[in-house]
Amino acid sequence: MLVLFSLVLAVGAASQSISPSVQHAKRHSLPAGWSRVRRHAPDAVLPLRFGLTQPNADMQSLEALLNDVSHPDSPNYGNHWSAGRVAEHFAPTKESVNTVVSWISDSGVARERVRVSKTKGWVMVNATVAEAEALLNTEYHVYAHDSGKEHVACDAYHVPAHVVPHVEVVTPTIDFNAILRRSASPTGTHIRVGEPGFGTVNPVMKSKISSIFHQLDDCDKQITPACLRALYNFVYPLPLAASRNSYAIVEYTPQAYLGSDLDMWFSNFSSDLVGARPVLKAVDGGVVQTDTKGFNFNGESNLDLEYAMGLVGKHQPVTLYQVGDLQMGASFNNLLDALDGEFCTFEGGDDEENDGIYPDPDPAGYQSKDCGTIKPANVISTSYGYNEADLSPAYTARQCAEYAKLGLLGVTVVYSSGDNGVAGNSALCLNPDGTQTRGGKIFNPSFPSTCPFITSIGATQVNPNATVFQPESACQQVIFSGGGFSNYFGIPDYQKGAVEGYIKAHLTPSPYPAGVYNTSGTSRAYPDISANGANYVVAVDGTFALVYGTSASAPVVGAMLTMINDARLAIGKKPVGFINPMIYSPAFQGAFNDITTGTNPGCGTPGFNATKGYDPVTGLGTPNFAKLLALWLLK
């Protein structure tokens, strides 16, 4: 009997090791600006990473977990998890580790070359291109970008059928566009998330100004902190719990603020902040560089910090997460690594082709790796974003799951929704074959705004010749509020009623031909809420200028949520954490200023309409701080 049982086990193991190869992922088109130039050298080495599937990390499970601590009807509202509980809950199984390691070693790669992370989250092997192609049943090519950068990738890859349930993602494989690299250069040449020309969300400067208006009557011409406080009823006394509260602004090197610009702005709008600086938390060698100046390098960071610091005041420190060194740069995942060490290994760790890989291979770069080095702030505001189509569904799902984990910890994550209406960054639209061009006719959603576990912020404006005491409209000057429907993520429960109402009233029947946008009615809609994004007075490079963008809207909302957290902490309550289930609930319907005029054009269309109730232009509307504060203090 024992011999027979052993034989059965052996046959079973053998059948698994020779199970048929199935396609695990495929890229349907090349991102804009890329073309294939040659097969990669067979003896070149690739750092293959196999991200193990983690239990409880599917979108449905994550939503249920978040609702338990974030939904107003939940008895566990506000009972956020500890970091240890989050790590334990998402730990991969031993079966996954053993299955993947056995498959790689049975394929001819010596077992001693295969490494497993401490947390068992990923398996890695440095393989030659020839080995990787045999293992994944694929071909690796070198691709060239119009900018001259080169990139190594494959069109699709395969894994054995018995391995499929255990692997979420393999890198480097099909993803492009977060870090562009000139592979022929030993030190690498990069276009980073924060570098001009990359195509992420960036503010727009319309003109320099010689005079600043300080009267509320002029808020249609220039937006200042006083305008914002009047628009959103944003009045708050001195913070009472600043030592326990935290607000962080995220910037990606080489974007950096200039201290002289901050002081110039503070002198005009917040004189008690002159000399104040954000608390720097550098990630992967992040540096506030001053060698390269100009609006394209200082505009984003100056805008974010001037208004974030100005609105919360001198008694509430603002933290700056400066991400990436000057040599390698970084992506959103590098920040997530620093906020949560588990994410360094979650479903494969960083993507060689999409994230900055540290230690930096350039000897002049950062020679370490920041994992779990920073405790997340209560509110984190980011004014950068990708086109959803830039990245694969697996890559975006991996990152979106981490935002859910931050929500479980009680962190509020806000992202700007984009500045090109229904088009993507750089005004790119989709074509039927999945490519992105300016002449495309298909709407191009923004990521991470389409992730259901962040709060997406659109843009409004004070209409010309109007006052702050009259309703705003969707932003129609210089930029258009990013908004629409995801092609990757399903609609979360908290949003169903609001979105279904909009679709029934305004998109039934659809005003556009089939295929122009996701008309399923079951996809995540964005933005969630909005704030003013036009005519901001910003000090940049020694002068004042008018700046536009959802880049401005996001830190303004972040500042308001930070002050709400202060009030809650002062009376013994927890931070608001993931706010979406709450703000979409019936109790909060009167807490937003409904925006009912304007559109978000793009892709040769007027886009969608702002209208009564929720709309994919301005979301639920703009915040009424006093009403939000009162409601959250009751919960």
C-alpha positions, 0 to 999 in steps of 0.5 A, a space after each residue: 500500500 505504501 509503495 502504491 501511495 508513493 507511486 501515485 504521488 510521483 505520478 501526480 508530481 510528474 503530471 504537474 511538472 509537465 502540465 501544458 503551457 498556457 498564456 498568462 498575459 499579453 500586451 495587445 498594443 505598444 504604447 505611444 512612441 514605441 517600436 520594436 527594433 531587434 531581438 534581445 541578445 540571448 546571453 543578456 541577463 534579466 532579473 526575472 521576478 515571479 509575484 506570488 498570488 496573495 490570498 484575499 487580495 482580489 478586488 471583491 475581497 478588498 472592497 469587503 474588508 475596506 467597507 468593514 472599517 470605512 462604511 458608515 453602517 458598519 459596526 467596525 467603522 474606524 477600527 483600522 487595522 495594524 500593519 502586522 494584521 495587514 501583513 499577516 492577512 495577505 501572506 502568500 501560501 507555502 504551496 505557492 512558493 513551493 510550486 513556483 520554485 519547483 517549476 523553475 528548478 525542474 525547468 533546468 535552472 539550478 535550485 541554488 540560483 532561485 531566491 525566495 524573499 523573506 516574506 515569501 512574497 516573490 521568487 527571483 532568478 537572474 536568468 539569461 534571455 535564452 533561459 527566460 524565453 524557454 521558461 516563459 515560452 516567449 521572445 524578448 525584444 528591444 524596443 525604441 522610443 521616439 525620445 531615443 530610450 530603449 526598453 526590453 519586453 515581450 509581447 506575451 508570456 506563458 506558464 504551466 497550467 498548474 502554476 497559473 493559480 500561484 503567480 499573479 505577475 511576472 516581470 520584466 515582461 509586457 509593461 511599459 512607460 513608468 521608467 524609460 531606460 536607455 539600455 545601451 548606457 551603462 549608467 542609464 538615461 531616464 525619463 521619470 514620473 516627475 520629469 517633463 515629457 513623461 506624460 503624467 499629470 502636470 499643472 499648466 502655467 498660463 501667464 506670469 502676473 505682475 499684480 496680485 488681487 486680494 479681494 474676493 471680488 477678483 476670485 474669477 481672475 486669481 485664486 488665492 487661499 482666501 478664495 478657497 476658504 470662501 468657496 468651501 467654507 473652510 475656516 478652522 481654528 488652531 490645530 489641537 492635535 498636530 503632534 498626532 496628525 499628519 499630511 504628506 505631499 508626494 513629489 517625484 525627482 527631479 520635480 522639487 520646490 524652491 525655498 525662495 519661492 515658498 517664502 515669496 508666496 508665504 510673504 503674500 499669503 501666510 506671513 507666519 510661514 516665512 522660513 518654514 519648510 516641509 518635513 522631508 522624508 526622502 525615498 530611494 535617494 529622493 533629493 530636493 534638487 536645485 540644479 535644474 530650474 524652471 516651471 517644468 521642474 518647480 511648478 508642481 512641487 511649489 504649487 502643491 506645497 504652497 497651498 498645502 502648507 498655506 491652508 493647514 497653517 504653521 502649527 500643522 507640519 506638512 511632510 514631503 515624500 520626495 521619491 527617487 534619486 536623480 539617476 534612476 528616478 521612481 514610480 508610485 510603487 517605489 513610494 508604496 515600498 517605503 510606506 509598507 515593507 510588505 509591498 516590496 515583495 507583494 505580488 512580485 515587488 517592483 517591476 524592472 520595466 515600470 519602477 525604479 529598481 534600487 539599489 541603483 545600478 548607477 554607482 552615483 545613485 542611491 545604493 540602498 532600498 527603502 522598504 517600510 522605512 516611513 509610517 504613512 501619513 493620515 492623508 497623502 496627496 499626489 498630483 501625478 497619474 498615468 493613462 490606464 492603458 499605459 499599464 497592464 491590468 495585472 500591474 494596476 491591480 497590484 498597485 490598487 490592492 496596495 492602496 486598499 491596504 493603506 485604507 485598512 490602516 486608516 490612510 486617506 489617499 487622494 489623486 488628481 484626476 487628470 487635465 484633459 477631460 475624457 482624453 488621457 495625458 498628453 491629450 492621447 486617446 485610444 484607437 480600436 487596436 489599443 494604441 494611443 494617439 492624439 487622433 484617437 476617438 476612444 476615451 482614455 481613463 486615468 490611473 490611479 483615479 480608476 482604482 476604487 480604493 483611492 479618492 479621485 479629485 477633479 477640477 472646477 472654476 469660478 466662472 468669468 465675472 462670477 463671485 465665490 458666492 455663486 456656483 462654480 462650473 466644471 473647469 473650462 479654462 486651459 484644462 478640463 477635469 479628467 473623468 470617465 469610466 474605467 476599462 480595467 476596474 469594476 464599479 464599487 458598491 459605494 458608487 453604484 447608486 450614484 453612477 446608475 442614476 447618472 447613466 439612466 438620466 444622461 447616458 441612456 441612450 448613449 450620446 456616442 457610438 458604441 465603443 467610444 467609452 465603457 458603456 457596460 454600466 459596471 465599471 468604476 467611474 471617476 472623479 469622486 469629488 472636485 475642487 477649484 483648478 483654475 487661476 491659482 496664484 503660484 510663486 515659481 522661479 522668482 515670479 508669480 504666475 497663474 497655474 491650472 490643473 487638478 494638480 491644484 485641486 488634490 492638495 486643497 482637498 487633502 488640506 481640508 481632510 487633514 483639518 477634519 482629522 485634527 478635530 477627530 483626533 482631538 476628541 479621541 476619534 480615529 482619522 477618517 481613513 478611506 472616505 469614499 463609502 462615507 461621502 457617497 452615503 445618503 448622510 453626506 449628500 448635502 455636504 457637497 456643492 453640486 456642480 451642474 454646468 460644464 463638460 470635460 471634452 476630449 477625443 473630438 467630443 464634448 465629453 460628459 456633462 456636469 449635472 445634478 447629482 453625481 457626474 463623471 466630470 466633477 463627481 459629487 461636487 466640491 466640499 463644504 468643509 463646515 458641513 463635512 466637519 460636523 458630519 464626521 464629528 458625529 461618526 
